[in-house]
């Protein structure tokens, strides 16, 4: 006991099984220093669904201006120029989560900018290794889609509301001859392309569940009444039609279709193109998309302080104080506080604060828990 009373130490910080921390201070001469005031008791709160940083509308507008100034010149050199790129960027900055927007401010290339705003990880630097090819939900295996550096970690997602019709020449009243370019992302509706979106959930890319900056699309293409033998080419906008996938049909045939995967021209005037040398009616449905692997949101702790339990210590005596327990699902950090004339303040066991008086004076020892919970755990 004498040795224990003579113990003098600066700061004790013990973590037991990741659950409890004990903080204590004493002065070199054995008398207690003035201890920090205990935290004001607060009410436990349920973890919020919102995690990570937040951005005001004004801050997003400031970031948008900076990103346009930095990357507009590079966007102007993309297929079709930079006008639609600027529109897509504004939509992305105003709708993406704050973490993605902040990540975009550190992009080292325009492709990394798009990847960051799509929720992808750009902290590892430029991608150089293609991911293994994956079969789509419709059984189609992508051909060459994942071979570029910026699309090395694309993940396939089927549309949540079923197929989305983005192009229909029968609705337009004129069969396709030559090339037609099609926009898929950030479209209020597809009426100008003869499309009507989903059957059950309305028109437009939002109704179809199509986000921005997708690396590739899974498409269902149907040909009707071609005037000659041949096929339609489905290709990435900005590339020659010959680079695309082909849907073959014989003259006069009806309802010939195929599912194909086509890379998207990200941030361009359009995403894809369709070409046919002979007149043919064409319908194009989006059934899914490839998108950058999403970074998980960082859970944030939610904490509250318990009340303070205090135990009186008689002259030359010792005493223990126990903090109120934390609620279910919360981790406890125990803080110990003392009055004057205390030589030792220590942890005897988890959640127990012990102290002793050094003289013919009564004192006290107090204990409080700081209780924290991590959202989603």
Buried (B, 14 or more C-beta within 10 A) or exposed (E): EEEEBEBEEEEBEEEBEEBBBBBBBBEEEBBBEEBEEBBEEEEBEEBEEEBBEEBEEEEBBEBBEEBBEEBBEBBEEBBBEBEBBBEBBBBBBBBBBBBBBBBBEEBEBBBBBBBBBBBBBBEEEEBEEBBEBBEBBBEBEBEEBBEBEBBBBBBBBBBEBBBBBBBBBEBBEEBBBEEBBBBBBBBEBBBEBBBBBBEEBEBBBBBBBBBBBBBBBBBBBBBBBBBEEBBBBBBBBBBEBEBBBBBEBEEEBEEBBBBBBBBBBBBBBBBBBBBBBBBBBBBBBBBBBBBBBBBEBEBBEBBBBBEBBBBEBEEBEBBBBBBBEBEEEBBBBBBBBBBBBBBBBBBEEBBBBBBBBBBEBBBBBBBBBBBBBBBEE
